[in-house]
Amino acid sequence: MTLLRLFIVSLALAAPLAAQDAPRLDAKMDLIITRLDQIAENTAPGAQAKKTVVAAPSPAPLETAAKAGIEAVQLNLNYVWMVAAGALVFLMQAGFAMVELGFARAKNSINIVMKNFLDFCISALVFMFLGFGLMFGTSAGGWIGTDGFWLSDHAGDDRLWPFWFFQVVFAGTACTIVSGAMAERTKFVGYLIYAALLAGIIYPLCGHWAWGSFGGAFGVGGAKGWLENMGFIDFAGSSVVHACGGACALAGIIVIGPRHGRFAKDGTPRLIAGHNIPLAALGVFILWFGWFGFNAGSTLIGNASIGRIAVNTTIAPAAAALSAMISMWFVQGRPDVGITLNGSLGGAVGVTACCANITPASAFVVGIIAGIITTVATIGLERLRIDDAVGAVPVHLFNGLWGTISVALFDQAGFNAEKLGVQALGTVAISATAFTLCLGIFKLVDLLVGLRATDTEQEDGLDFAEHAANAYPDFHTTEQA
């Protein structure tokens, strides 16, 4: 710019001028130099940036608003994710029904549908009136919740509702595990009484010990249960849901006894074949599908962490199905479809507690061992003359124990012996408590209203004896026919 000024001044001096034009030229030269100085100031490096910074308003309010908007979107995404995952878990009710239907005889089909349908209906109601408060309400010493019953004083858009919905479908899952184990010889009324007591008292009690503080982020409770306070981890419920339900199933089949004709007088087991294995396989697929909501939904937030959980929920059941099939193939000389299907469910149960803190390689190992546990436990129960119609106890109780211990054994942060002790204590405490309480409940129900169907009713089928109906009217479905 300095060179430009010199050039213009030189031209002015070099031009021939009249004497009378000199004052006018001087004035023009002064004006040109002034304008050039202004242009130089405005075009200097950084000049415009400085003016913009000075003139522009502070960006802090905009940044704060943007951050608040992102947080609001994330919260809403979390709520949507909880409801969507809860819907997947609800679909598992259909999976349980299909598995039980397929593994049972045709003459009990209506009874099975009624049980699997009504136990969720009952669970939803008693969980609203009683169970949710006992599980997530203000804690009494870490043992039980004391408030939050019948949640009628919350606004329609309260953040509590997505959380409640996600929790009630878990209560229904724990309840319906028992149905399959006790299939084909349980009176309908006795089963409904059990369903109300499990969803209203037993499951919430065990759940409070491990998950008592989880409601704090949604406006209820907030204090840790005694197991949670010790550092016990059961991410999605290997113990709280599955071992609890499996222990109740074991208590039930001990009280009610085996199905008529299941064992000979000398104790030799007799095969009672299911009437529709493809239907059972469909049920397993539905359960596996719902398990993605069961495990990944337990994050309660919609972020990238759900990805690896879904991967682990794929790897463990797949590995378990293979190991269960191979192990039974080794024992009886042929691959067994029932054990293969149950093996995959055992793998899903096994990875449920640890799916968030292990790698897929560890999930593979968890699944392999879960499949072997399913096979060994199934054979063991049969030799003890304990009749589990669908294999619920091997799948849910034994693999629930295994999965909870796996949290410490395969933790990606490293093994910790103290943590292993806490995990073992927690899963045994939950299982033993559920078993003891349910044993008393089933004995009381059996005494008051009767729990076991008679041999004649079992021969005719519970569809006829309990519901006066036939699921397949165009076919003969009783052994007498």
Buried (B, 14 or more C-beta within 10 A) or exposed (E): EEEEBEEBEEEBEEEEEEEEEEEEBEEEBEEBEEEBEEEBEEEEEEEEEEEEEEEEEEEEEEEEEEEEEEEEEEEEEBBEBBBBBBBBBBBBBBBBBBBBBBBBBBBBBBBBBBBBBBBBEBBBBBBBEBBBBBBBBBBEEBEBBEEBBEBEEBEEEBBBBBBBBBBBBBBBBBBBBBBBBBBBBBBBBBBBBBBBBBBBBBBBBBBBBBBBBBBEBBBBBBBBBBBBBBBBBBBBBBBBBBBBBBBBBBBBBBBBBBBBEBBEEEEEBEEBEBBBBEBBBBBBEBBBBBBBBBBBBBBBBBEEEBEBBBBBBBBBBBBBBBBBBBBBBEEEEEEBBBBBBBBBBBBBBBBBBBBBBBBEEBBBBBBBBBBBBBBBBBBEBBEEEBBBBBBBBBBBBBBBBBBBBBBBBBBEEEEBEEBBEBBBEBBBBBBEBBBEBBBEBBBBBBEEEEBBBEEEBBBBBBBBBBBEEBBEEEEEBBEEE
